[in-house]
Every structure is written in C-alpha cells, then in structure tokens.
Amino acid sequence: MDLKETVREKYAKVAIRVVSADDKGSCCAGGCCGGTADPITSNLYDLAQTNDLPSKAIEASLGCGNPTALAQLSPGEVVLDLGSGGGIDVLLSAKRVGPTGRAYGLDMTDEMLALARENQRNAGVENVEFLKGDIENIPLPSNSIDVIISNCVINLSGDKDRVLAEAYRVLKPGGRFAVSDVVVDGEVPAEIRRNMELWVGCVAGALERQEYVEKLARAGFEAIRVEPTRVYDVENARAFLTGHRVDVDAVAPLVRDKFMSAFVRAQKPDVRR
Ligand SMILES: C[S@@+](CC[C@H](N)C(=O)[O-])C[C@H]1O[C@@H](n2cnc3c(N)ncnc32)[C@H](O)[C@@H]1O
C-alpha cells in the first residue's frame, strides 16, 4: 500500500473513533503517536481559546503546535489550513478573521471532512469551508490566500517540495506561511526513517531543520524562520517510539533532543512593494 493511502487509513480510523465516542469526551483521538500522554499532541491549546468550540473538534486535535496562536491573523483575511483534520484550527482562524474573512480547511480524508463539517455546523460558523483534496495539489486559485496555516501535516507528505510550491502558488504576494510541524535537528537513525508506522505518526517524515529552510527558499519564500516550540527529550522519545517495532532502549537515547515541534514561518515576496 502506498504512503498516502496508509496515512489516509490511519486518520480515517481516528475520525471514526471520535465520531463514535460518547459526548462526555470518553474518546481520546489517539494523537500522532497515540494516547492522552502523547508528548507531541497533548496540551496545545488554552482552555480560554477552545471553550466555545464543539467538544469533538477538541477531541480530534492531532496537531503538534498552535499555529493560530502564533500566526498574525487580521479581520477580513483569507486563511487556508493544510490538512485540517477535525477542523480545530479552521474554526479558531474563522473567529480571528471575522465575518468579512474566510477560513478554508483542506483534507484528503473523507471521514475527517465529515467530522470537520459536523463541527462547523455545531459551532454555527458560516465563514468556513472544508475542501477535499491533496496538499500537493491545492484546489484553489493562485494568489488567493493571505495566510497558510497547517498543524502537523507537511511532515506526512511524501512530496514536500510540491506542497511548498503549491503553498507559494496560492498565497497572495506578501502572503504568510505560518505552520506548526515536527522537524529534526541533525541525523536520525535509518531505523526510524524507514518505519511506516512512525511516518504516519508524524515522526519519520519530519524534515531536517536546515533542509526545511532550503526547501522554502527554493520554493521562492523569504523571511524564513524555524522556531522550536517543544524539544523532545529521551522520555518523550520513548513515548513516541513505543509500540512501533523499534528497539526503544537503543534508539531513544540516539534521538534525545533531536525531534522538536516548531513554528515555521515564511513570506511570499510582495511584488507590489
Ligand atoms: C496529524 S493530522 C492533523 C490534523 C489537524 N491539522 C490538527 O491539528 O488536528 C493530519 C491530517 O492531515 C491529513 N492529510 C495528511 N496528508 C495529507 C495530504 N497529502 N493531503 C491532504 N490531507 C492530508 C489527514 O487526513 C489528517 O486529517
């Protein structure tokens, strides 16, 4: 089975799990590496930020950061969330851009789109649209988006150059790329890179930090910055490696402080300047 199909299957199952859980929040989405104590996906949002969101939008949160808290979003702007999942960041963005703005979510997994649309209905917001499609082939016109956000999705793509080229294409001149993603500082063992379960868990496909910067520059972006938001120590590494056919005792110390969640920002040059 190909990489994309494996990713789709995993996130379809997560969406079904959230939908079929009772309304008391007894379901844990089982984040990037599974479980409430997931060091990557847990405790990303302040209660004050999420207390008026539908509970299933919060339960389906599978990100590795909080891009809407870090990105500058203004009323009237158009935002696109690459790999929007259950829609948490789209709903938060919609609030920030207000009724004169618009927030799009893009996702390839039908079950996630159904969940996101249900969350939109329950939130009662109208300036939101969830689109089906691939982040490698964004179904929106060129120069139409003010801000691209994304939360723990670009690391899942097998063609990151294409994703960044598409992000550049759809941004307006001067538009901002403001993404949370897992990145790596230095080399990681081949055993991790080859592991499909760790790829769909947002770890094995993480770009090396400098490589991310170079890829963004090649796509045409400027003002590129990669700012760590969480650095994963040995205990965190043990947590995300466990249960994935890896010799945890041997490998976890080798990746101590190498994996991190980061806020990656860049800008499409403003040709009007
Ligand atoms: C780790 S989850 C993150 C979801 C959401 N951003 C969040 O923070 O909760 C990854 C999501 O990206 C979607 N996805 C992964 N690869 C994709 C691709 N190449 N094109 C479109 N969607 C993709 C999956 O279907 C899934 O909903």
Ligand as a Chemical Component Dictionary entry (heavy atoms), coordinates in Angstrom:
data_LIG
# 
_chem_comp.id                   LIG 
_chem_comp.type                 NON-POLYMER 
_chem_comp.pdbx_formal_charge   0 
_chem_comp.three_letter_code    LIG 
# 
loop_
_chem_comp_atom.comp_id 
_chem_comp_atom.atom_id 
_chem_comp_atom.alt_atom_id 
_chem_comp_atom.type_symbol 
_chem_comp_atom.charge 
_chem_comp_atom.model_Cartn_x 
_chem_comp_atom.model_Cartn_y 
_chem_comp_atom.model_Cartn_z 
_chem_comp_atom.pdbx_ordinal 
LIG C1  C1  C 0  -1.866 14.745 12.152 1  
LIG S1  S1  S 1  -3.455 15.085 11.495 2  
LIG C2  C2  C 0  -3.570 16.830 11.839 3  
LIG C3  C3  C 0  -4.967 17.372 11.744 4  
LIG C4  C4  C 0  -5.140 18.835 12.147 5  
LIG N1  N1  N 0  -4.234 19.693 11.450 6  
LIG C5  C5  C 0  -4.998 19.022 13.646 7  
LIG O1  O1  O 0  -4.147 19.805 14.078 8  
LIG O2  O2  O -1 -5.750 18.397 14.389 9  
LIG C6  C6  C 0  -3.136 15.036 9.756  10 
LIG C7  C7  C 0  -4.325 15.387 8.849  11 
LIG O3  O3  O 0  -3.804 15.700 7.559  12 
LIG C8  C8  C 0  -4.486 14.996 6.555  13 
LIG N2  N2  N 0  -3.509 14.739 5.479  14 
LIG C9  C9  C 0  -2.354 14.049 5.573  15 
LIG N3  N3  N 0  -1.685 14.059 4.415  16 
LIG C10 C10 C 0  -2.446 14.798 3.547  17 
LIG C11 C11 C 0  -2.290 15.195 2.181  18 
LIG N4  N4  N 0  -1.218 14.816 1.482  19 
LIG N5  N5  N 0  -3.244 15.948 1.610  20 
LIG C12 C12 C 0  -4.357 16.323 2.320  21 
LIG N6  N6  N 0  -4.552 15.982 3.618  22 
LIG C13 C13 C 0  -3.612 15.240 4.232  23 
LIG C14 C14 C 0  -5.008 13.737 7.237  24 
LIG O4  O4  O 0  -6.150 13.248 6.581  25 
LIG C15 C15 C 0  -5.307 14.251 8.642  26 
LIG O5  O5  O 0  -6.620 14.732 8.752  27 
# 
loop_
_chem_comp_bond.comp_id 
_chem_comp_bond.atom_id_1 
_chem_comp_bond.atom_id_2 
_chem_comp_bond.value_order 
_chem_comp_bond.pdbx_ordinal 
LIG C1  S1  SING 1  
LIG S1  C2  SING 2  
LIG S1  C6  SING 3  
LIG C2  C3  SING 4  
LIG C3  C4  SING 5  
LIG C4  N1  SING 6  
LIG C4  C5  SING 7  
LIG C5  O1  DOUB 8  
LIG C5  O2  SING 9  
LIG C6  C7  SING 10 
LIG C7  O3  SING 11 
LIG C7  C15 SING 12 
LIG O3  C8  SING 13 
LIG C8  N2  SING 14 
LIG C8  C14 SING 15 
LIG N2  C9  SING 16 
LIG N2  C13 SING 17 
LIG C9  N3  DOUB 18 
LIG N3  C10 SING 19 
LIG C10 C11 SING 20 
LIG C10 C13 DOUB 21 
LIG C11 N4  SING 22 
LIG C11 N5  DOUB 23 
LIG N5  C12 SING 24 
LIG C12 N6  DOUB 25 
LIG N6  C13 SING 26 
LIG C14 O4  SING 27 
LIG C14 C15 SING 28 
LIG C15 O5  SING 29 
# 
